[in-house]
Amino acid sequence: MYNDIHIALDALMQRKNQTYGIDHFRKLLKSMGNPQDQLQTIHIGGTNGKGSTTNYTRSILQEAGFRVGTFTSPHLIVHNDRIRINNVPIADDIFLNYINQTYPLWDEHHLSMFEIDMLISILYFLDAGVDYVIYEVGLGGRLDATNVINPEICAITNIGLDHQGILGDTIAAIAHEKAGIIKEGVQLVTTIQDREALDVMINTVHDHHGKLKQLCIPRYKRVDKSYYFEHENVAYTLTNQGSYQVGNAALAASIVRFIIPELAADVFQRGVRLASWAGRFEEVLPNVYVDGAHNEMGIDRLVQSAEILPRPHVAVFAALKDKEYGNMVHQLTEAFDTVIVTEFDFFRAARAKELAENQNVQTMTPYTQAIDTALENQGTGSIIVTGSLYFISEAREYLMKKVKE
C-alpha cells in the first residue's frame, strides 16, 4: 500500500515494458465479471493520428453534453494524463486509491504498467458513470491491452512502417496487427488510403461479419493559418493545427455521426474547432511549435503542415534509436532550411552523432542548448521541435518555462 502518489507511480513505472500477452489480462477481467463490458466504448487505432482522433471525438461528444472518458498513451506531461474525464486528468488522490485497490493483483496476474493503467481506467470510468469512453490503442492492436473492450465502433487512422521489430516489417503484417481490434459485427471506419492495408481491413471485417466505411480525406482550403473543409455536409474550420488534422477531424466526426446520427451540425463544428492536443503541432511561443512526429509518416505530415509558417524553417530533432531516424532526418533536411539534431537522457534515445551521420545537419547537445540556439537566431522565421514523444515531453516543459519568463 502506498501513501504518496509519486512513490506509487514510481512503482507503477517499474513495470513498464513487461508483458506476458493479453490472455492473462482477459482472465483477470473475467474473474472480476468483465467490468469493461459495462462501458460504452470506442476503439481507435492506427500508426499516426490515433491520439488526435481520440481528442476530436472526445471534444465533439463533450460539446454534445456527454461525460467522456479517454485513455491515451504515452503521456506528455504527467502519468495522470493517460486517464481523463472531459479532458481533465485523474486526480492524484483518486489515482492513488485505485493503485492501492489494484496493487494486490499486480504480481498475482503478472500485470504490466500499461495493463494496470487500463484496469484502473475501467474501474474509474465505471465509478464515475461516464457516458462514453474512447480507448486509444497503445501498440499494434491485436495483442494490445486495450483490446479487451467490446466497442460500439472501431476506427483505424492509417497504416505505416513503425515498430517493425514488434509488428512486422511489411505494410500487410502491420495492418494485420492493427486489424486485430475489429470485433464481430462491429463497424470499422477508416481513413486508410494504402491499397494493401485496406485489403487486410476488408478481409478482416468480412471474416467478422462487420461493416467497413472508408473515408476519403477531405480537400481543404488554406487561408493564413486556418484550414477550411467540408465533410458529410458540415463545414469545418481548423486554426493553427497541422494539415494532417483534417483527416483526423473528419474521422472523428464520422465516428460520432455513427453513434449519434441526429447530432446537430454546430455541435460537430464546435467540437472540432475547440479541440487542442498538446504536442501535436502546438504553438508554445510565437512561431515556435512542438510536434511529436516520431516516424516517417509523421515527419511527412509535419513537413506538409509547416507550409503555414514563415520562413526560414529550423527543425530541432531527437529520436529513439529503434526508429528509422536516418530517413526522418533526410526528410527534414530536404524540406527545412536548417536542421539541428540533438539528444536527451533516455535509455532508448539515439545519440546526436548517430542522427547526424551522413546528413547535412548541425549537431548540438544538450537539447536545451539546441533549443536556445534556435531561439536566439529565430528572427522572423519558425522553429519546429520534433521527434520522439519522450523528447517532446521534455522539450515542451523546457519551452513552457520560457513562456512564463
SVG drawing of the C-alpha trace seen along z (x, -y; Angstrom):
<svg xmlns="http://www.w3.org/2000/svg" viewBox="-32 -39 61 55">
<polyline fill="none" stroke="black" stroke-width="0.4" points="0.0,0.0 1.2,-3.5 0.6,-6.8 2.4,-9.0 1.3,-9.2 4.9,-9.8 6.2,-6.7 3.2,-4.8 3.8,-6.0 7.5,-5.1 6.4,-1.5 4.0,-1.5 6.6,-2.7 8.9,0.1 6.5,2.4 6.9,0.6 7.5,2.8 6.7,6.0 4.2,8.1 3.0,11.7 0.4,11.4 -3.2,10.3 -4.8,13.7 -3.8,13.3 -5.3,9.9 -8.5,11.2 -8.6,13.9 -8.3,11.3 -11.1,9.2 -13.3,12.3 -12.7,13.2 -13.9,9.6 -17.1,10.1 -15.7,8.4 -16.4,4.8 -15.2,3.4 -18.4,4.7 -20.4,2.3 -18.9,-0.7 -19.9,-2.2 -16.6,-2.3 -15.0,-3.5 -11.7,-1.9 -9.2,-3.9 -6.0,-2.5 -3.6,-3.3 0.1,-4.2 -0.3,-8.0 -3.2,-10.3 -5.0,-8.0 -4.4,-10.3 -5.6,-13.3 -8.6,-11.4 -9.4,-10.4 -9.2,-14.0 -11.5,-15.3 -14.0,-12.5 -13.9,-13.4 -14.4,-17.1 -17.4,-16.6 -19.1,-14.3 -18.3,-16.7 -19.9,-19.6 -22.9,-17.4 -23.3,-17.3 -21.8,-13.9 -19.3,-12.9 -16.5,-11.3 -13.6,-9.2 -10.4,-8.9 -7.5,-6.5 -4.4,-7.6 -0.6,-6.9 2.1,-7.8 1.6,-10.8 3.2,-14.1 3.3,-15.8 2.3,-13.6 1.2,-10.0 -2.3,-11.0 -2.8,-12.5 -3.5,-9.0 -6.8,-8.7 -9.2,-11.6 -12.8,-12.6 -13.9,-15.5 -10.2,-16.2 -9.4,-16.5 -6.7,-14.1 -7.5,-11.7 -6.6,-13.5 -3.6,-12.3 -5.7,-11.2 -8.1,-9.2 -5.3,-7.6 -3.6,-6.6 -6.7,-5.0 -7.0,-2.9 -3.3,-2.0 -3.8,-0.7 -7.0,1.1 -5.4,3.0 -1.9,3.4 -2.7,7.0 -3.4,8.1 -0.1,6.8 2.2,9.7 -0.5,12.4 -1.6,11.7 1.7,10.5 0.4,7.1 2.4,4.6 2.3,0.9 0.0,0.5 -2.4,3.2 -2.6,1.6 -3.4,-1.7 -6.0,0.0 -7.5,1.7 -7.6,-1.4 -9.3,-3.3 -12.0,-0.8 -12.8,-0.9 -12.5,-4.8 -14.8,-5.3 -17.4,-2.9 -17.4,-4.5 -17.6,-8.0 -20.6,-6.9 -19.3,-8.3 -21.4,-8.2 -18.7,-7.1 -15.1,-6.0 -12.6,-6.4 -9.7,-4.0 -6.6,-4.7 -4.6,-1.6 -1.2,-1.6 0.8,0.5 -0.5,2.6 -3.9,3.7 -4.4,7.5 -2.3,8.0 -2.7,4.6 -4.2,4.4 -7.0,2.1 -8.2,4.9 -10.2,6.4 -13.1,4.0 -16.2,4.6 -16.7,1.3 -19.7,-0.3 -17.4,-1.2 -13.7,-1.0 -11.6,-3.2 -8.2,-2.9 -6.5,-6.1 -3.7,-4.8 -1.0,-2.2 2.7,-2.9 6.0,-1.3 6.6,-1.7 7.5,0.6 8.6,3.1 10.6,5.1 7.3,5.9 4.6,5.6 6.3,6.9 8.3,5.4 5.6,5.1 2.5,3.0 0.4,6.2 1.9,7.6 1.4,4.3 -2.1,4.0 -2.9,7.5 -1.9,6.5 -3.8,3.2 -6.9,5.0 -6.9,7.1 -9.2,4.6 -12.0,5.4 -14.8,7.2 -17.6,9.5 -20.4,7.4 -18.8,4.1 -18.5,1.1 -15.0,0.1 -14.4,-3.4 -11.0,-4.3 -9.0,-6.9 -6.6,-4.2 -5.6,-5.0 -3.0,-2.3 -4.5,0.5 -2.5,3.3 -3.5,2.2 -7.1,1.6 -7.4,5.1 -6.4,6.5 -9.1,4.4 -11.8,5.5 -11.0,9.2 -10.9,8.9 -14.2,7.1 -15.7,9.7 -14.5,12.5 -16.1,10.8 -19.4,10.1 -19.0,6.4 -19.2,3.3 -16.5,1.0 -16.6,-2.6 -13.6,-4.1 -13.4,-7.9 -11.7,-10.0 -9.7,-12.7 -11.5,-15.9 -9.9,-18.5 -9.2,-21.7 -8.6,-25.4 -5.9,-27.2 -6.1,-30.8 -3.2,-32.0 -3.1,-29.6 -6.6,-28.2 -7.9,-25.2 -11.4,-25.1 -13.0,-21.8 -16.4,-20.1 -17.2,-16.6 -20.6,-14.8 -22.3,-18.1 -20.8,-20.0 -18.3,-22.9 -15.3,-22.9 -12.5,-25.3 -9.2,-24.2 -6.9,-27.0 -3.2,-26.8 -3.2,-23.0 -1.4,-20.7 -3.0,-19.9 -2.9,-16.3 -5.5,-17.0 -8.1,-17.5 -8.3,-13.7 -8.3,-13.0 -11.1,-15.5 -13.2,-14.0 -12.7,-10.5 -13.7,-11.7 -16.9,-13.3 -17.8,-10.1 -17.3,-8.1 -19.7,-10.4 -22.2,-10.5 -22.4,-6.7 -23.1,-6.7 -25.5,-9.7 -26.9,-10.2 -29.2,-13.1 -26.5,-15.4 -26.7,-19.0 -24.0,-20.3 -23.0,-23.1 -22.0,-20.6 -19.6,-18.9 -18.2,-22.3 -17.6,-23.5 -16.1,-20.2 -13.6,-20.2 -12.8,-24.0 -12.3,-23.8 -10.1,-20.6 -6.5,-21.1 -3.8,-18.5 -0.6,-19.2 2.5,-18.2 0.7,-18.0 1.8,-21.0 1.4,-23.0 2.5,-26.7 4.1,-27.3 5.9,-30.6 5.3,-32.8 6.1,-30.7 7.7,-28.0 6.0,-24.7 6.4,-21.2 5.2,-18.2 5.6,-14.5 6.4,-13.3 8.3,-10.1 8.2,-8.1 8.5,-8.8 4.7,-9.2 4.6,-11.7 7.6,-13.7 6.0,-13.8 2.8,-15.3 4.8,-17.7 6.5,-19.0 3.2,-19.5 1.9,-21.4 4.9,-23.7 3.6,-25.4 1.6,-27.8 4.7,-29.0 7.0,-31.9 10.5,-31.0 13.2,-30.2 12.2,-26.9 14.5,-25.4 13.9,-21.9 15.3,-20.7 15.1,-16.9 15.8,-13.9 14.7,-10.3 14.7,-6.9 17.5,-4.5 15.0,-1.8 13.4,-4.1 14.3,-4.7 15.8,-8.0 18.1,-8.3 15.2,-8.6 13.4,-11.0 16.5,-13.3 16.8,-13.2 13.1,-14.2 13.7,-17.2 16.9,-18.3 15.1,-18.2 12.2,-20.4 13.6,-22.7 16.3,-25.4 18.3,-24.3 18.1,-21.0 19.7,-20.7 20.0,-17.1 20.3,-16.6 19.7,-14.0 18.0,-13.6 18.6,-11.4 16.6,-8.3 17.9,-4.7 16.2,-4.3 17.4,-7.6 19.7,-7.8 22.8,-9.8 23.1,-13.1 26.2,-11.8 24.2,-8.8 21.4,-11.1 24.0,-13.3 25.8,-10.5 26.0,-11.3 23.4,-14.1 23.5,-17.8 22.7,-18.9 24.1,-20.7 24.8,-18.7 24.2,-20.3 23.9,-18.9 22.3,-19.0 18.9,-19.6 18.4,-22.7 21.4,-24.3 20.0,-23.3 16.7,-25.0 18.3,-28.1 20.5,-28.5 17.5,-28.1 15.6,-30.7 18.5,-33.2 18.7,-33.0 14.9,-32.8 14.4,-36.3 11.2,-36.3 11.3,-32.6 9.8,-29.5 11.2,-26.7 9.7,-23.2 10.9,-21.0 10.1,-17.5 10.8,-13.7 10.2,-11.2 7.2,-11.9 9.5,-11.3 11.8,-14.0 8.8,-16.3 7.6,-15.9 10.9,-17.2 11.4,-19.9 7.9,-21.2 8.4,-21.5 11.6,-23.5 9.8,-25.8 6.8,-26.3 9.2,-27.7 10.3,-30.3 6.6,-31.2 6.4,-32.2 9.6,-34.2"/>
</svg>
